[in-house]
Amino acid sequence: MIADRYQPLEPPQNGSPIRARDMQTAQTVVLQAVRPLDERLVGIFHPSLITIFDIFFQGGARLAACEFVPAKTLRVVMSGQPLNAKRAAEIVAEVANGIAELHSRGLTHGGISVDSVLLTEKGKAKLNLVNAIDSTEDDDVQSLVALMGELTGKEHPELASMKSAAVLAAHLRSSQTS
């Protein structure tokens, strides 16, 4: 039992995240080591964000209990090949909506990349919050623009003037329908 609450569902391996059963809520969570993390990220529920349920210390390590989502990172999904522009825009718009939620709470992420964005089995994008670092809202927006470029394999200068994640998400959604 970890932290008198989490029953591992698999043996721990070299600090890799492990699935566990939360014995208080009966849900499956992922336990992973984290560096210092803003405690205000705990309990934020948004469809485009991986929820952090708890942050605690165990055996000298700082761990986070996070929502378990069967998913793969965008890096794995892409396999070195760009996505079509429409699909890339859908993904970045979903992540931008999650970032807009963080910004509305005075929080930032600072670690948006093909390694921190997961694509679920149903094709939905979710941003892993345990990668969050100190940054600015502008840094997050520019990271979203860079993510769009990485997903499509080309630059998007029309997005460079975007000043908020919410505006970027709206722009990407409207460009898909026009």
Residue pairs with C-beta under 8 A, 6 or more apart in sequence:
1 7
1 23
2 8
2 20
2 31
2 58
2 63
3 54
3 56
3 58
3 63
5 22
5 23
5 24
5 54
6 20
6 21
6 22
6 23
6 29
6 31
6 65
7 20
7 21
7 23
8 18
8 19
8 20
8 31
9 18
9 19
9 20
9 21
9 28
10 18
10 19
11 18
12 18
15 33
15 61
16 32
17 30
17 31
17 32
18 30
18 31
18 32
19 28
19 29
19 30
19 31
19 68
20 28
20 29
20 30
20 31
20 65
21 27
21 28
21 29
22 28
22 29
22 53
22 65
27 68
28 68
29 53
29 65
29 66
29 67
29 68
30 65
30 66
30 67
30 68
31 63
31 64
31 65
31 66
32 63
32 64
32 66
32 130
33 61
33 62
33 63
34 55
34 62
34 63
34 64
34 130
35 62
36 62
37 52
37 55
37 62
37 64
37 129
37 130
37 132
38 107
38 132
39 55
40 105
40 106
40 107
41 52
41 107
41 129
41 132
42 52
42 53
42 54
42 55
43 51
43 52
43 53
44 51
44 52
44 101
44 102
44 105
44 107
44 129
45 51
46 97
46 98
46 101
47 94
47 97
47 98
47 124
47 126
48 94
48 95
48 97
48 98
48 101
48 124
48 125
48 126
48 127
49 98
49 101
49 102
49 126
49 127
49 129
50 66
50 67
50 69
50 118
50 126
50 127
50 128
50 129
50 130
51 66
51 67
51 129
52 64
52 65
52 66
52 67
52 129
52 130
53 65
53 66
53 67
54 64
54 65
55 62
55 63
55 64
55 65
56 62
56 63
56 65
57 63
64 130
66 128
66 129
66 130
69 118
69 120
69 126
70 120
70 121
71 118
71 119
71 120
71 121
71 126
72 118
72 119
73 114
73 115
73 116
73 117
73 118
73 119
74 91
74 114
74 115
74 117
74 118
74 119
74 125
74 151
75 114
75 115
77 119
78 114
78 151
82 88
82 151
82 152
82 153
82 154
83 91
83 151
83 152
84 152
85 152
86 176
87 151
88 148
88 151
88 152
89 148
89 172
89 173
89 175
89 176
90 125
90 172
90 176
91 117
91 119
91 125
91 151
92 125
92 144
92 147
92 148
92 151
92 168
92 169
92 172
93 168
93 169
93 172
93 173
93 176
94 124
94 125
94 126
94 169
95 112
95 117
95 125
95 127
95 144
95 147
96 144
96 165
96 166
96 168
96 169
96 172
97 165
97 166
97 169
98 126
98 127
99 109
99 112
99 127
99 140
99 141
99 144
99 165
100 164
100 165
100 166
100 169
102 108
102 109
102 140
103 137
103 140
103 164
103 165
103 166
107 132
108 132
108 134
108 135
108 136
108 137
108 139
108 140
109 116
109 127
109 129
109 131
109 132
109 133
109 135
109 140
109 143
110 132
110 133
110 134
110 135
110 139
110 140
110 143
111 131
111 132
111 133
111 135
112 127
112 140
112 143
112 144
112 147
113 131
113 143
113 147
113 150
114 147
114 150
114 151
115 131
116 127
116 128
116 131
117 125
117 126
117 127
117 128
117 147
118 125
118 126
118 127
118 128
119 125
119 126
120 126
137 164
137 165
138 163
140 165
141 162
141 163
141 164
141 165
141 168
144 162
144 165
144 168
145 156
145 159
145 160
145 162
145 168
148 156
148 159
148 172
149 155
149 156
159 168
159 171
162 168
162 171
